[in-house]
Amino acid sequence: METIYRNVDSLDWITLIIFISLILLALGKYLFKGMFSNFIILPFNNKYVTLYNKKGKLFNWFHLLLTFFQLINFSLFIFLAKNSLSSQKIDSYPIFFFLVLGILIIYLLVKIGIQMANGFVFNANELVTGLIFNKISYFNYSSCIAFLANIILTYILKDSKPVVYLSIFCILFINGIGLVNALRNHQKLISINIFYFILYLCALEIAPLVLIGSYLND
């Protein structure tokens, strides 16, 4: 009797990331039904930001859950977008994904720390807290676009540039809505702290987007 070798494929790590993302969304909907209902209509109704920001829930479990969902899906999207837009393919192993994830986590923590410090220095804690909650909430929502794009780029239209560009446009559009709402909700505080707001906008919002765009096009 001859020995027959059977090769068993290892678990696709991208599938695992997408599966974890589905679990996070399911947990958010199951454990925080009211918050999830308000969150899912965020671009059309700013009730979620207005309600939960006033209650001081910047670090509530639902918010943290979706922020983790955001980080892993933006990291995967950057990985897939880089492979789609660049002539040089990245290694299919998850080393690059975890590198991007680590950079995004560090950037988010440093960014929040700098914002809170600036808010303390300029005596604008209320403005800073509102901007942080508003910005992260819209980033969390736009990560749902990245999640859908990740599924399409992995299983349906692999390395599709139109999907990448359309997803980037939708992500920027959703966060543009968030910026407009932030300006509207905090216009009095912003007018008082205009120097801080310009510093925040240029250094912590525009510059990172320019760097990421330049990296993807390299």
C-alpha positions as a printed NumPy array, in Angstrom:
array([[  0.   ,   0.   ,   0.   ],
       [  1.425,   3.34 ,  -1.045],
       [  1.358,   6.272,   1.326],
       [ -0.765,   9.142,   0.05 ],
       [  0.161,  12.63 ,   1.21 ],
       [ -2.755,  14.96 ,   1.711],
       [ -2.037,  18.675,   1.665],
       [ -4.309,  20.743,   3.896],
       [ -4.402,  24.426,   3.09 ],
       [ -3.76 ,  26.738,   5.992],
       [ -6.465,  29.156,   7.078],
       [ -6.628,  32.212,   4.858],
       [ -5.682,  35.087,   7.194],
       [ -7.713,  37.617,   5.219],
       [-10.806,  35.453,   5.654],
       [-10.047,  35.319,   9.369],
       [ -9.825,  39.123,   9.571],
       [-13.137,  39.494,   7.732],
       [-14.736,  36.889,  10.008],
       [-13.495,  38.737,  13.114],
       [-14.966,  41.942,  11.657],
       [-18.351,  40.268,  11.255],
       [-18.206,  39.092,  14.877],
       [-17.422,  42.633,  16.066],
       [-20.398,  44.043,  14.143],
       [-22.674,  41.289,  15.454],
       [-21.549,  41.92 ,  19.037],
       [-22.089,  45.651,  18.629],
       [-25.621,  45.125,  17.365],
       [-26.482,  42.477,  19.972],
       [-25.017,  44.141,  23.061],
       [-25.784,  47.784,  22.227],
       [-28.973,  47.755,  20.167],
       [-29.943,  51.374,  20.811],
       [-26.481,  52.77 ,  20.097],
       [-26.12 ,  50.59 ,  17.   ],
       [-29.474,  51.806,  15.63 ],
       [-28.386,  55.431,  15.994],
       [-24.892,  54.681,  14.676],
       [-26.053,  52.957,  11.481],
       [-27.783,  56.151,  10.27 ],
       [-24.929,  58.451,  11.325],
       [-24.283,  60.221,   7.951],
       [-28.   ,  60.999,   7.615],
       [-28.744,  61.833,  11.246],
       [-26.182,  63.184,  13.729],
       [-28.203,  61.978,  16.715],
       [-25.559,  59.392,  17.677],
       [-22.788,  61.985,  18.079],
       [-25.058,  64.539,  19.753],
       [-26.572,  62.088,  22.224],
       [-23.597,  60.023,  23.323],
       [-21.043,  62.807,  23.223],
       [-23.123,  64.791,  25.707],
       [-23.197,  61.759,  27.995],
       [-19.412,  61.711,  28.025],
       [-19.12 ,  58.278,  26.443],
       [-15.9  ,  58.818,  24.526],
       [-14.492,  55.53 ,  25.802],
       [-17.646,  53.417,  26.044],
       [-17.421,  49.74 ,  25.039],
       [-19.461,  50.167,  21.856],
       [-17.2  ,  52.986,  20.709],
       [-14.071,  50.949,  21.484],
       [-15.501,  47.881,  19.73 ],
       [-16.125,  49.814,  16.528],
       [-12.768,  51.568,  16.778],
       [-11.049,  48.167,  16.772],
       [-13.261,  47.21 ,  13.804],
       [-12.084,  50.408,  12.115],
       [ -8.396,  49.749,  12.73 ],
       [ -8.322,  46.192,  11.399],
       [-10.412,  47.008,   8.331],
       [ -8.465,  50.136,   7.379],
       [ -5.24 ,  48.141,   7.827],
       [ -6.535,  45.391,   5.545],
       [ -7.837,  47.937,   3.047],
       [ -4.431,  49.654,   2.887],
       [ -2.83 ,  46.233,   2.305],
       [ -5.255,  45.366,  -0.521],
       [ -5.185,  48.881,  -2.005],
       [ -1.404,  48.858,  -2.071],
       [ -1.442,  45.582,  -4.   ],
       [ -4.055,  46.958,  -6.399],
       [ -2.393,  50.302,  -7.133],
       [  1.27 ,  49.356,  -7.008],
       [  3.186,  47.426,  -9.655],
       [  5.157,  45.727,  -6.874],
       [  3.04 ,  43.205,  -5.006],
       [  3.344,  42.899,  -1.249],
       [  4.031,  39.517,   0.318],
       [  0.731,  37.681,   0.858],
       [  1.679,  36.827,   4.437],
       [  0.143,  39.083,   7.143],
       [  3.401,  40.745,   8.236],
       [  2.603,  43.955,   6.339],
       [ -0.962,  43.96 ,   7.687],
       [  0.227,  43.792,  11.286],
       [  2.828,  46.464,  10.579],
       [  0.137,  48.829,   9.257],
       [ -2.169,  47.908,  12.146],
       [  0.546,  48.724,  14.661],
       [  1.276,  52.062,  12.981],
       [ -2.43 ,  52.996,  12.959],
       [ -2.846,  52.085,  16.638],
       [  0.212,  54.113,  17.65 ],
       [ -0.902,  57.022,  15.461],
       [ -4.398,  57.013,  16.979],
       [ -3.091,  56.939,  20.558],
       [ -0.503,  59.65 ,  19.899],
       [ -3.072,  61.764,  18.07 ],
       [ -5.582,  61.575,  20.923],
       [ -2.819,  62.313,  23.435],
       [ -1.679,  65.399,  21.498],
       [ -5.25 ,  66.612,  21.083],
       [ -6.017,  66.237,  24.777],
       [ -2.748,  67.996,  25.682],
       [ -3.508,  70.864,  23.3  ],
       [ -7.004,  71.099,  24.703],
       [ -5.546,  71.448,  28.188],
       [ -2.981,  74.06 ,  27.099],
       [ -5.522,  76.158,  25.179],
       [ -8.27 ,  75.567,  27.767],
       [-10.465,  73.937,  25.104],
       [-11.203,  70.534,  26.627],
       [-14.857,  70.617,  25.628],
       [-13.99 ,  71.407,  22.018],
       [-11.288,  68.723,  21.885],
       [-13.48 ,  66.   ,  23.361],
       [-16.283,  66.82 ,  20.939],
       [-13.956,  66.795,  17.932],
       [-12.352,  63.496,  18.95 ],
       [-15.674,  61.738,  19.467],
       [-17.121,  63.172,  16.251],
       [-14.07 ,  62.281,  14.147],
       [-13.644,  58.739,  15.47 ],
       [-17.386,  58.068,  15.098],
       [-17.334,  58.989,  11.412],
       [-14.098,  57.077,  10.861],
       [-15.767,  54.067,  12.495],
       [-18.71 ,  54.42 ,  10.133],
       [-16.525,  54.86 ,   7.045],
       [-14.631,  51.707,   8.002],
       [-17.815,  49.839,   7.024],
       [-17.036,  50.986,   3.464],
       [-13.511,  49.626,   3.867],
       [-15.006,  46.367,   5.168],
       [-17.21 ,  45.965,   2.078],
       [-14.287,  46.904,  -0.169],
       [-12.134,  44.278,   1.522],
       [-14.714,  41.593,   0.752],
       [-14.991,  42.685,  -2.889],
       [-11.216,  42.978,  -3.391],
       [-10.652,  39.562,  -1.804],
       [-13.416,  37.422,  -3.284],
       [-15.047,  39.208,  -6.238],
       [-12.889,  41.774,  -8.038],
       [ -9.315,  41.117,  -6.96 ],
       [ -6.895,  44.048,  -7.413],
       [ -9.644,  46.235,  -8.875],
       [ -8.484,  49.85 ,  -9.058],
       [-12.032,  51.254,  -9.587],
       [-13.157,  49.57 ,  -6.359],
       [-10.208,  51.086,  -4.487],
       [-10.787,  54.594,  -5.86 ],
       [-14.556,  54.433,  -5.288],
       [-14.018,  53.211,  -1.718],
       [-11.525,  55.996,  -0.993],
       [-13.991,  58.556,  -2.368],
       [-16.823,  57.195,  -0.185],
       [-14.582,  57.133,   2.903],
       [-13.508,  60.743,   2.331],
       [-17.101,  61.794,   1.579],
       [-18.443,  60.287,   4.816],
       [-15.694,  61.9  ,   6.874],
       [-16.35 ,  65.17 ,   5.027],
       [-19.922,  65.   ,   6.316],
       [-18.514,  64.465,   9.799],
       [-16.252,  67.504,   9.47 ],
       [-19.154,  69.704,   8.32 ],
       [-21.284,  68.519,  11.252],
       [-18.404,  69.166,  13.66 ],
       [-18.029,  72.717,  12.338],
       [-21.759,  73.273,  12.692],
       [-22.019,  71.831,  16.201],
       [-18.937,  73.576,  17.577],
       [-18.878,  76.798,  15.547],
       [-18.954,  79.023,  18.64 ],
       [-16.138,  77.159,  20.367],
       [-14.117,  76.974,  17.144],
       [-14.403,  80.728,  16.613],
       [-13.012,  81.256,  20.115],
       [-10.211,  78.696,  19.608],
       [ -9.553,  79.277,  15.895],
       [ -5.754,  78.943,  16.253],
       [ -6.047,  75.507,  17.859],
       [ -8.56 ,  74.346,  15.244],
       [ -6.317,  75.371,  12.311],
       [ -3.35 ,  73.636,  13.969],
       [ -5.434,  70.513,  14.569],
       [ -6.819,  70.434,  11.025],
       [ -3.463,  70.84 ,   9.258],
       [ -1.223,  68.727,  11.477],
       [ -3.495,  65.885,  12.556],
       [ -6.076,  65.519,   9.776],
       [ -4.775,  66.696,   6.404],
       [ -1.112,  65.684,   6.726],
       [ -1.757,  61.97 ,   7.495],
       [ -4.129,  61.665,   4.509],
       [ -1.495,  63.192,   2.227],
       [  1.129,  60.754,   3.513],
       [ -1.135,  57.707,   3.055],
       [ -2.128,  58.84 ,  -0.459],
       [  1.501,  59.32 ,  -1.432],
       [  2.392,  55.882,  -0.061],
       [ -0.366,  54.099,  -1.986],
       [  0.685,  55.742,  -5.247],
       [  4.38 ,  54.831,  -4.864]])
